[in-house]
Amino acid sequence: MDAIDKTIFNDLRATAGAEFVTDLVNTFFEEAPAMLADLRSARAAADAERYRRVAHSLKSNGNTFGAKDFAAQARAIELGGLAADPARDIENIKALEAAYNQAAAALKKLTHG
């Protein structure tokens, strides 16, 4: 599966304009790593509300760009909440980070060549 659904991405670019989408992608590159770190921090603090809220934001960002796998993983974290076993959540966050890296690489190609 492609990291980015090109139909969704191309629709966004057609609607919002290539320059604006590039700016959005660059903002995503700047903010997503901090959000992923915040997700880890929320897990470590057992802060269920922050954990859910950060996962929701990551899901929304992923959906915007057509990063379906990334968005689906963030959605699963959002809906699943904190697990009784923190190790499960850590594994889910690691998988989300890997999906982010794939999506980011694909977005970089789509916006920066």
N, C-alpha and C positions, 0 to 999 in steps of 0.2 A: 504494500500500500504506500502511496506517495504521502510524504509528511504534510503536504499542503494540497487541498482540493483546488485545483487550478480554476475550475469554474467559479467557485466562490471568490477566489482571489481576483480573478479577472473582472468579475462583476463589481467588486469593490473598487477596483482601479478605474473601471468605466464610469462608475457613479461619482466617486470622490476625486478622481484625477490622480495621475501617476505621482506627481510631486507630493501631494498630500499623503498618499498611501506610503510613500517612502519615508516621510516624516513620522507617520504612525508606527511603521516598522522600526525605525530607529529609536523611538520612544519605548517600544516594546523591548528592544534589546537592552536599553538602559534600565528599565524598571523590573523586568521579569526576574533577573537573578536576585535582586533584593526581595522580591515577593516570595521567591522560592526559599530564601533564607528565613523570611518571616514565617513561612509555613512550618519550617523545621523548628523555629523558636517557639511557635505556638504549640507544637506537639510536645516539645520538651517541658513547657510550662503547663501542659494539660489545659490550655485555654481553648475550650471547644468552640466558643463563638468566633474568636479570631481565626482559628483553624478553618472553620466553615467559610468565613467571609473572604479570606485570602484565596481559598480554593475556588470560590465563586468568581472572584475577579479574574483569576487565571483562566478559568473556563470561558468567561466572556471574551477575554482577549484572544484566546485560541479560536473561538467561533468566528470572531471578526475576520480573521485572516484565512479561515478554512483549514486550520490545523486540527483536523478532526480527531486524531489519536490523542494529541495533547489535551484537547478540550474534553474528550471522553474520560480520560484519566483524572483530570481535575474535577469533573462532575462526580465521578465515583468517590473521590475523596470528600467532596462537599457533602454528598448525600450520605456517605458512610459515617461521617463524624469520627470522633476519636474511638479507636478500638480499645478493648480491654487489654490487649497485648500491644504495647507500643512498638514492638519489632515489626508488626504488620504494617503499621503506619509508616515507619521508616522505609520499609521496602517499597511501599506505594509512592512515597516521595522520591525515592531513587529512580523509580520507573518514570515518574512525571518529569524529573530532571533530564533523563535520557530522551524522552519524547520532546522536551523543550529544545535540546541540542539538535535533534533532527529537524524540527520545525524551523529553528533559527537558521540552520545551514541552508535549508530550502528557500526561506524568505530572503536570505542574503543573495542567493543566486537570482531570484526573481526580481529583486529591486536594484541590485548593484552589479549584476552581470557576472 
